[in-house]
Amino acid sequence: MKRVKTLKKAIFPAAGLGTRFLPATKSTPKEMFPVVDKPLIQYAVEEAIYSGIDELIFIINKPENIISDHFKISTKLEKELLRKKEKSLLKLIKSIIPKSVKFFFIEQNKPAGLGHAINCAKELIQDEDFAVILADDLIYAKTPCLKQMLSKHSQTKKNILSIEHVEKKDIMKYGIIEIDKKKTSRKFYKIKSIVEKPKPSKAKSNLAVVGRYIFSSKILKYIKKAKPSIGNEIQITDAIQKLLQEEDIYGYEFKGKRFDCGSKIGYLKANVEYGLKHLEMKVPFKKYLKSMKF
């Protein structure tokens, strides 16, 4: 009997240009933008670790950048906090890099799409199932979105994409799925097809793929064969459509609230809502918001 491997690896694509946030992203990856007091990429990492992932693979745009710096031990900073007897801050800084977790950083030499970014990690993935987390899709949930998906994966051993209903006007921003209604249970949809950024009039549903994926390693075969399409990039959607011919893929409608922090309005909303939940800031921040005159 073939031994079932536990999914332990997650890829964090973080080499995009972040053009919607220029000039802020000219030298700072959008994944390092803070929501209250933590960068987006740290929220994503914490979600992965809490979900049981212990090998984290970051796709970055150069060998050394501020993302890799953020997840390295800073001896100088730790010594300074120790000298100042800032024990709580020292504990906070040390918690960023758990000893049980392995970090890998891979350079994507050009922004060539999500499919290309995932394929950069093929040597580390080998023949294992793996997760993909897009840090600019920040998801607030009592049970982390990826943990919810991994629970479904442990039951089914299937490829799973996180999905949510989007407004008709937003359909052209996403990969949109068509579901097999005969093989669908509540909030867990067997996918018949997927199309990247269709016109609303041509879309098979308003169920959009957002920010979290669980794949078998077979997806890498189809990414390798994929040709540049929309935006002259290797779209993961094209590889998913090909994988559907070989393996089942499901869409999971997760429990939680997503903030599209790749957009200015989504990022602002995230800071407001996370600020109102922050233990230190929620009381003074709520007081400030109530004092504002709109």
SELUM-134594 format. One record per residue (C-alpha): residue number from 1; x, y, z. Coordinates in Angstrom, 2 decimals, always signed. Example, Ala and Ser with C-alpha at 12.3 -4.5 7.8 and 13.67 -1.06 7.14 Angstrom:
PT|1|+12.30|-4.50|+7.80
PT|2|+13.67|-1.06|+7.14
end
This chain:
PT|1|+0.00|+0.00|+0.00
PT|2|+1.31|+3.42|-0.97
PT|3|+2.03|+5.59|+2.05
PT|4|+0.09|+8.87|+2.07
PT|5|+2.42|+11.80|+2.63
PT|6|+1.41|+14.58|+4.98
PT|7|+1.34|+17.95|+3.22
PT|8|+4.14|+20.01|+4.76
PT|9|+5.23|+22.50|+2.08
PT|10|+3.81|+25.87|+1.11
PT|11|+4.89|+28.28|-1.62
PT|12|+4.62|+32.04|-1.13
PT|13|+4.90|+33.86|-4.49
PT|14|+6.25|+37.33|-3.71
PT|15|+8.17|+38.50|-6.77
PT|16|+5.46|+40.55|-8.50
PT|17|+5.88|+44.20|-9.39
PT|18|+2.88|+45.38|-7.36
PT|19|+2.05|+48.00|-9.98
PT|20|-1.29|+48.90|-8.37
PT|21|+0.66|+50.35|-5.43
PT|22|+3.36|+52.28|-7.25
PT|23|+5.35|+54.26|-6.20
PT|24|+5.21|+52.50|-2.79
PT|25|+6.24|+49.19|-4.39
PT|26|+9.17|+50.65|-6.31
PT|27|+11.54|+49.25|-3.68
PT|28|+9.22|+47.51|-1.21
PT|29|+7.30|+44.32|-2.10
PT|30|+3.58|+44.69|-1.40
PT|31|+3.83|+41.53|+0.71
PT|32|+5.82|+43.61|+3.22
PT|33|+3.12|+46.26|+3.62
PT|34|+1.99|+46.30|+7.27
PT|35|-1.56|+45.70|+8.39
PT|36|-1.50|+47.47|+11.75
PT|37|+1.87|+46.12|+13.01
PT|38|+2.67|+43.02|+10.93
PT|39|+3.53|+42.70|+7.24
PT|40|+1.14|+40.78|+5.02
PT|41|+3.71|+38.04|+4.43
PT|42|+3.92|+37.38|+8.18
PT|43|+0.16|+36.90|+8.45
PT|44|+0.45|+34.38|+5.60
PT|45|+3.35|+32.56|+7.28
PT|46|+1.51|+32.40|+10.60
PT|47|-1.52|+30.92|+8.81
PT|48|+0.68|+28.25|+7.23
PT|49|+2.48|+27.34|+10.45
PT|50|-0.77|+27.19|+12.45
PT|51|-2.12|+24.89|+9.74
PT|52|+0.77|+22.43|+10.22
PT|53|+3.10|+23.54|+7.42
PT|54|+6.79|+23.44|+8.34
PT|55|+8.61|+24.05|+5.04
PT|56|+8.07|+27.56|+3.68
PT|57|+9.23|+28.39|+0.15
PT|58|+9.37|+32.07|-0.83
PT|59|+9.60|+33.13|-4.46
PT|60|+11.30|+36.52|-4.46
PT|61|+12.68|+38.83|-7.14
PT|62|+16.33|+38.85|-6.05
PT|63|+18.56|+36.71|-3.81
PT|64|+18.55|+39.20|-0.97
PT|65|+15.55|+41.43|-0.25
PT|66|+13.55|+42.68|+2.70
PT|67|+11.32|+39.58|+2.78
PT|68|+14.29|+37.28|+3.35
PT|69|+15.71|+39.82|+5.82
PT|70|+12.44|+39.80|+7.78
PT|71|+12.69|+36.04|+8.33
PT|72|+16.35|+36.01|+9.35
PT|73|+17.64|+36.23|+12.91
PT|74|+18.71|+39.79|+13.73
PT|75|+21.39|+39.36|+16.39
PT|76|+22.00|+43.10|+16.59
PT|77|+18.33|+43.91|+17.20
PT|78|+17.95|+41.11|+19.75
PT|79|+21.00|+42.29|+21.69
PT|80|+19.67|+45.85|+21.73
PT|81|+16.24|+44.75|+22.99
PT|82|+17.93|+42.60|+25.63
PT|83|+20.08|+45.55|+26.71
PT|84|+16.97|+47.72|+27.06
PT|85|+15.18|+44.92|+28.94
PT|86|+12.37|+44.89|+26.36
PT|87|+11.48|+41.28|+27.09
PT|88|+8.05|+41.31|+25.44
PT|89|+9.43|+42.81|+22.24
PT|90|+12.34|+40.37|+22.24
PT|91|+9.90|+37.46|+22.57
PT|92|+7.82|+38.92|+19.74
PT|93|+10.82|+39.24|+17.40
PT|94|+12.03|+35.71|+18.15
PT|95|+8.57|+34.27|+17.46
PT|96|+8.79|+35.40|+13.81
PT|97|+11.22|+32.55|+13.09
PT|98|+10.11|+29.32|+14.82
PT|99|+12.95|+26.83|+15.23
PT|100|+10.81|+23.97|+13.94
PT|101|+10.20|+25.63|+10.55
PT|102|+12.46|+25.64|+7.50
PT|103|+12.67|+28.71|+5.26
PT|104|+13.72|+28.60|+1.60
PT|105|+14.16|+31.59|-0.72
PT|106|+14.17|+31.18|-4.51
PT|107|+14.76|+33.91|-7.07
PT|108|+12.26|+34.42|-9.88
PT|109|+14.37|+36.26|-12.42
PT|110|+11.40|+37.97|-14.08
PT|111|+7.73|+38.60|-13.23
PT|112|+6.19|+35.97|-15.50
PT|113|+2.97|+35.00|-13.74
PT|114|+1.78|+32.83|-10.86
PT|115|+2.32|+29.61|-12.80
PT|116|+5.94|+30.52|-13.47
PT|117|+6.47|+31.49|-9.81
PT|118|+5.16|+28.13|-8.58
PT|119|+7.33|+26.28|-11.07
PT|120|+10.43|+27.97|-9.60
PT|121|+9.97|+25.72|-6.56
PT|122|+9.78|+22.43|-8.50
PT|123|+13.13|+21.12|-7.21
PT|124|+11.94|+21.47|-3.61
PT|125|+8.46|+20.09|-4.29
PT|126|+9.54|+16.97|-6.19
PT|127|+6.57|+14.55|-6.09
PT|128|+4.82|+15.93|-3.00
PT|129|+1.47|+17.67|-2.63
PT|130|+1.88|+21.32|-1.65
PT|131|+0.02|+24.51|-0.79
PT|132|+0.25|+27.98|-2.32
PT|133|-0.58|+31.12|-0.35
PT|134|-0.91|+34.58|-1.88
PT|135|-0.10|+36.97|+0.95
PT|136|-2.00|+39.91|-0.51
PT|137|-5.20|+37.91|-0.05
PT|138|-5.48|+38.41|+3.71
PT|139|-8.19|+36.15|+5.16
PT|140|-9.56|+36.67|+8.65
PT|141|-11.01|+33.45|+10.03
PT|142|-11.35|+31.76|+13.41
PT|143|-9.91|+28.63|+11.83
PT|144|-7.27|+29.69|+9.27
PT|145|-8.39|+29.25|+5.68
PT|146|-5.51|+26.90|+4.84
PT|147|-6.24|+24.76|+7.89
PT|148|-9.86|+24.42|+6.72
PT|149|-8.61|+23.36|+3.27
PT|150|-6.10|+20.89|+4.68
PT|151|-8.88|+19.25|+6.67
PT|152|-10.75|+18.69|+3.39
PT|153|-7.54|+17.51|+1.72
PT|154|-6.85|+14.95|+4.44
PT|155|-10.32|+13.50|+3.85
PT|156|-10.29|+13.53|+0.03
PT|157|-6.62|+13.69|-1.12
PT|158|-7.84|+16.01|-3.91
PT|159|-6.57|+19.25|-5.39
PT|160|-8.43|+22.12|-3.69
PT|161|-8.81|+25.81|-4.59
PT|162|-10.25|+28.37|-2.18
PT|163|-13.22|+30.17|-3.72
PT|164|-15.76|+32.85|-2.94
PT|165|-18.73|+34.49|-4.64
PT|166|-17.83|+37.81|-6.28
PT|167|-19.99|+40.55|-7.72
PT|168|-20.70|+40.43|-11.44
PT|169|-18.65|+43.57|-12.06
PT|170|-15.58|+41.91|-10.52
PT|171|-15.70|+38.64|-12.48
PT|172|-13.11|+39.88|-14.99
PT|173|-10.51|+40.14|-12.18
PT|174|-10.45|+36.42|-11.31
PT|175|-10.23|+32.83|-12.43
PT|176|-13.87|+31.70|-12.51
PT|177|-14.95|+28.07|-12.08
PT|178|-17.75|+26.02|-13.57
PT|179|-19.06|+23.42|-11.13
PT|180|-20.36|+19.89|-11.58
PT|181|-23.69|+20.16|-9.77
PT|182|-24.08|+16.37|-9.59
PT|183|-20.87|+15.97|-7.58
PT|184|-21.05|+18.87|-5.20
PT|185|-21.72|+19.04|-1.48
PT|186|-22.31|+22.14|+0.61
PT|187|-19.47|+24.63|+0.04
PT|188|-17.32|+21.94|-1.60
PT|189|-17.67|+22.04|-5.38
PT|190|-16.28|+19.63|-7.96
PT|191|-14.85|+21.78|-10.75
PT|192|-15.73|+21.09|-14.39
PT|193|-13.74|+23.95|-15.91
PT|194|-11.94|+27.18|-15.08
PT|195|-11.42|+30.34|-17.14
PT|196|-9.10|+33.24|-16.37
PT|197|-10.79|+36.66|-16.25
PT|198|-13.82|+35.91|-18.44
PT|199|-16.33|+38.53|-19.51
PT|200|-19.30|+38.46|-17.11
PT|201|-21.60|+37.47|-19.97
PT|202|-19.44|+34.41|-20.71
PT|203|-18.75|+33.33|-17.10
PT|204|-20.15|+29.97|-15.95
PT|205|-20.64|+31.24|-12.38
PT|206|-19.57|+33.99|-10.03
PT|207|-17.36|+31.64|-8.00
PT|208|-13.84|+33.06|-8.07
PT|209|-10.54|+31.44|-7.08
PT|210|-8.79|+33.47|-4.37
PT|211|-5.39|+33.25|-2.78
PT|212|-5.11|+29.67|-1.45
PT|213|-4.40|+26.45|-3.37
PT|214|-3.58|+22.82|-2.60
PT|215|-2.05|+20.93|-5.53
PT|216|-0.62|+17.54|-6.31
PT|217|+2.84|+17.73|-7.87
PT|218|+1.27|+16.85|-11.24
PT|219|+0.32|+20.50|-11.68
PT|220|+4.02|+21.20|-12.32
PT|221|+3.90|+19.08|-15.49
PT|222|+1.18|+21.29|-16.92
PT|223|+2.78|+24.52|-15.80
PT|224|+5.93|+23.48|-17.66
PT|225|+3.89|+22.93|-20.83
PT|226|+1.87|+26.13|-20.49
PT|227|+2.44|+29.03|-22.86
PT|228|+2.19|+32.70|-21.90
PT|229|-1.38|+33.97|-22.21
PT|230|-3.09|+36.93|-20.51
PT|231|-0.53|+39.64|-19.77
PT|232|+2.11|+37.51|-21.51
PT|233|+2.38|+35.49|-18.30
PT|234|+2.22|+31.80|-17.41
PT|235|-1.24|+31.60|-15.84
PT|236|-1.88|+28.95|-13.21
PT|237|-5.46|+28.81|-14.51
PT|238|-4.29|+27.27|-17.80
PT|239|-2.42|+24.51|-15.96
PT|240|-5.41|+23.86|-13.70
PT|241|-7.65|+23.40|-16.73
PT|242|-5.22|+20.82|-18.12
PT|243|-4.89|+19.05|-14.76
PT|244|-8.68|+18.63|-14.70
PT|245|-8.28|+16.08|-17.51
PT|246|-6.18|+13.87|-15.20
PT|247|-7.25|+14.60|-11.62
PT|248|-10.27|+15.87|-9.71
PT|249|-10.12|+19.44|-8.48
PT|250|-12.49|+20.94|-5.95
PT|251|-13.39|+24.48|-4.98
PT|252|-13.83|+25.10|-1.26
PT|253|-15.93|+28.04|-0.09
PT|254|-14.03|+28.86|+3.09
PT|255|-15.39|+30.35|+6.32
PT|256|-13.86|+33.77|+6.80
PT|257|-13.53|+37.25|+5.36
PT|258|-11.03|+38.06|+2.62
PT|259|-9.35|+41.40|+2.13
PT|260|-7.84|+42.04|-1.30
PT|261|-4.72|+43.82|-0.08
PT|262|-3.41|+43.96|-3.64
PT|263|-5.90|+46.81|-4.12
PT|264|-5.81|+50.13|-2.30
PT|265|-9.38|+49.92|-1.02
PT|266|-8.94|+46.34|+0.17
PT|267|-5.72|+47.26|+1.97
PT|268|-7.37|+50.23|+3.70
PT|269|-10.34|+48.08|+4.77
PT|270|-7.96|+45.47|+6.22
PT|271|-6.15|+48.05|+8.32
PT|272|-9.43|+49.42|+9.70
PT|273|-10.91|+46.02|+10.56
PT|274|-7.69|+44.54|+11.95
PT|275|-7.11|+47.77|+13.88
PT|276|-10.52|+47.36|+15.51
PT|277|-9.55|+43.83|+16.59
PT|278|-6.03|+44.67|+17.81
PT|279|-5.70|+44.22|+21.59
PT|280|-3.64|+47.37|+22.08
PT|281|-5.24|+49.62|+19.48
PT|282|-8.93|+48.69|+19.30
PT|283|-10.16|+51.02|+22.06
PT|284|-8.30|+54.23|+21.07
PT|285|-8.81|+53.52|+17.36
PT|286|-12.56|+53.01|+17.76
PT|287|-12.73|+56.23|+19.78
PT|288|-10.88|+58.06|+17.01
PT|289|-13.16|+56.71|+14.28
PT|290|-16.25|+57.77|+16.24
PT|291|-14.82|+61.28|+16.54
PT|292|-14.41|+61.69|+12.80
PT|293|-16.94|+63.70|+10.84
PT|294|-17.71|+62.33|+7.37
end
